[in-house]
Amino acid sequence: MTDILSPEQEAAALVEAGRLLFARDITFLRGAVALDGLPDIAKPEIAFAGRSNVGKSSLINALCGRSTVARTSNTPGRTQELNFFDVNGRLTMVDMPGYGFASAPKDKVDAWTRLVKGYLKGRPTLRRCFLLVDSRHGLKDSDRDMMKLLDQAAVVYQVVLTKIDKLKASEVEAVRARTVDEISRHVAAHPVLILTSSEKGLGLAELRCEIVQLAEAEKAS
């Protein structure tokens, strides 16, 4: 006879499953600078996108509980390729190149646009894109352009606010409300907003729960 778990027990079990998913082996697979360099992988994929200075590398490292998965730099826009990682043999994680860095050369921007558009439109294994937004600034036009691109590509995406430890409680609520209102008008946007701080560890368990459910859904299908 199967034990029936209470909602609290189910929530705790999901948090633990998320922790275990990222506590085990995370292996760099490949960096792709062109579409013909994309690895052929059958496992479900998740991708992380965001402006060049949004703190994407720091969040990925905090999510994985180690400091060496994604490269961090004081120079925004360092990631210029799609970096693929195997997560415990169950999931592929993709660190996408940052966007919206004003001083990037035009040829770099054009190459980024071609690579990202081609990846998003032609990757059937991509289950969700986590779109990182700096909570201190909220959604910017470059974020809206990315949301439009994801809508057009029919890729489900979930907005993640970063650096919420830098805001007062009233400011957090204000940016949360504005962001929820805006994402509600986008067809491909997942309705649940996640608030995070890499430095304080806030929201990481919630983010892992979202990710492990994607892996579990694939296993059950």
C-alpha positions in Angstrom: 0.0 0.0 0.0 1.4 3.4 -1.0 1.7 6.0 1.7 -0.3 9.2 1.0 1.9 12.2 1.6 0.5 15.4 3.1 1.0 18.6 1.0 3.8 19.6 3.3 5.5 16.3 2.8 5.1 16.4 -0.9 6.6 19.9 -1.0 9.6 18.8 1.2 10.1 15.8 -1.1 10.2 18.0 -4.1 12.7 20.3 -2.5 14.9 17.4 -1.7 14.6 16.0 -5.2 15.7 19.3 -6.6 18.6 19.5 -4.2 19.8 16.0 -5.2 19.5 16.7 -8.9 22.1 19.5 -8.7 24.2 18.0 -5.9 25.5 15.2 -8.2 27.6 15.3 -11.3 27.4 18.4 -13.6 29.6 18.0 -16.6 30.5 20.6 -19.3 29.6 19.1 -22.7 30.3 21.6 -25.4 30.3 25.3 -26.3 28.6 26.1 -29.6 29.2 29.3 -31.5 27.2 28.2 -34.6 24.1 26.1 -35.2 26.1 23.3 -36.8 27.9 22.9 -33.4 24.8 22.1 -31.4 25.1 18.7 -29.7 22.5 16.1 -30.6 21.0 15.2 -27.2 17.8 13.4 -26.5 17.5 14.4 -22.8 15.2 17.4 -21.9 16.9 20.8 -21.9 16.5 24.0 -19.9 18.1 27.2 -20.9 19.1 30.4 -19.0 18.9 33.7 -20.8 19.3 37.3 -19.6 21.0 40.6 -20.1 24.7 40.7 -20.0 24.9 42.1 -16.5 22.0 40.3 -14.9 24.1 37.9 -12.8 23.3 34.8 -14.9 26.6 33.0 -14.2 26.4 33.7 -10.5 22.8 32.3 -10.4 23.8 29.1 -12.3 26.7 28.5 -10.0 24.6 29.1 -6.9 21.9 26.8 -8.3 24.5 24.1 -8.7 26.1 24.7 -5.4 29.6 25.3 -6.8 31.5 28.2 -8.2 33.0 26.7 -11.3 30.1 25.7 -13.5 29.5 29.0 -15.3 32.2 31.5 -15.9 31.8 34.8 -14.0 33.4 38.0 -15.0 33.5 41.7 -14.1 33.1 42.3 -17.8 29.5 41.9 -19.0 28.9 39.8 -22.1 31.8 37.4 -21.7 29.7 34.4 -22.6 29.5 34.5 -26.4 28.4 30.9 -27.1 25.8 28.4 -26.1 27.4 26.4 -23.3 25.8 22.9 -22.7 26.1 21.0 -19.4 24.9 17.5 -18.4 23.1 17.6 -15.1 23.3 14.2 -13.4 22.6 12.3 -16.6 18.9 13.5 -16.5 18.9 17.0 -17.9 20.8 19.3 -20.2 21.4 22.8 -19.0 22.2 25.6 -21.5 23.9 28.9 -20.6 23.0 31.3 -23.3 25.0 34.3 -24.3 23.9 37.6 -22.6 22.1 40.2 -24.6 21.6 44.0 -24.3 25.2 45.0 -23.8 25.3 48.4 -25.4 29.0 48.5 -26.4 29.0 45.1 -28.2 30.2 45.3 -31.8 27.4 45.0 -34.4 28.9 41.8 -35.9 28.8 40.2 -32.4 25.2 41.3 -31.9 24.2 39.9 -35.4 26.0 36.6 -34.7 24.3 36.3 -31.3 20.9 37.0 -32.9 21.4 34.3 -35.6 22.6 31.7 -33.1 19.9 32.3 -30.5 17.0 32.5 -33.0 18.2 29.3 -34.7 18.6 27.5 -31.4 15.2 28.5 -30.0 13.3 27.7 -33.2 14.9 24.4 -33.9 15.4 22.7 -30.5 12.6 20.3 -29.8 14.2 19.1 -26.6 14.1 22.6 -25.0 11.4 22.3 -22.3 11.8 25.8 -20.7 13.8 28.9 -20.9 14.5 30.7 -17.6 14.6 34.4 -18.4 16.6 36.3 -15.8 15.7 39.9 -15.1 17.5 42.3 -12.7 15.0 43.2 -10.0 16.6 46.6 -9.5 15.6 47.6 -13.0 12.7 45.4 -13.9 11.9 44.4 -17.5 13.8 46.5 -20.1 13.2 46.8 -23.8 15.9 44.2 -24.5 14.1 41.7 -22.2 10.8 42.5 -24.0 12.5 41.7 -27.3 13.6 38.4 -25.9 10.1 37.6 -24.6 8.7 38.4 -28.1 11.3 36.1 -29.7 10.4 33.3 -27.2 6.7 33.9 -27.9 7.3 33.6 -31.7 9.4 30.4 -31.2 6.7 28.9 -29.0 9.2 28.2 -26.3 7.8 28.2 -22.7 9.7 30.6 -20.6 9.7 31.6 -16.9 10.9 34.9 -15.6 13.3 34.9 -12.7 14.1 38.1 -10.8 17.7 38.3 -9.7 19.4 40.3 -6.9 16.3 40.8 -4.8 18.5 41.2 -1.7 19.5 44.6 -3.1 15.9 45.9 -2.7 13.8 46.9 0.2 10.7 44.8 0.9 8.4 47.4 -0.6 10.5 47.7 -3.7 10.4 43.9 -4.1 6.6 43.8 -4.0 6.4 46.7 -6.5 8.7 45.0 -9.1 7.0 41.7 -8.5 3.6 43.2 -9.2 4.7 45.0 -12.3 6.5 41.9 -13.7 3.6 39.6 -13.1 1.2 42.0 -14.8 3.4 42.2 -17.9 4.2 38.5 -18.3 0.4 37.7 -18.1 0.1 39.3 -21.5 2.6 36.9 -23.2 1.3 33.6 -24.6 4.5 31.5 -23.9 5.2 32.9 -20.5 4.9 30.5 -17.5 2.7 32.4 -14.9 4.9 31.7 -11.8 7.5 34.3 -11.1 10.6 33.3 -9.1 12.5 35.8 -6.9 16.1 35.0 -6.3 19.4 36.1 -4.7 22.5 34.2 -5.6 24.4 35.9 -2.8 21.8 35.0 -0.1 20.5 31.8 -1.6 17.0 33.1 -1.8 14.6 31.4 -4.3 17.1 28.7 -5.3 15.1 25.8 -3.8 12.0 27.1 -5.7 13.9 27.2 -8.9 15.3 23.7 -8.4 11.8 22.5 -7.8 10.6 23.9 -11.1 13.5 22.3 -12.9 13.3 18.8 -11.3 9.6 18.7 -12.2 10.5 19.1 -15.9 13.0 16.2 -15.6 10.4 14.1 -13.8 7.7 14.8 -16.3 10.1 13.6 -19.1 10.9 10.4 -17.2 7.2 9.7 -16.7 6.2 10.3 -20.3 
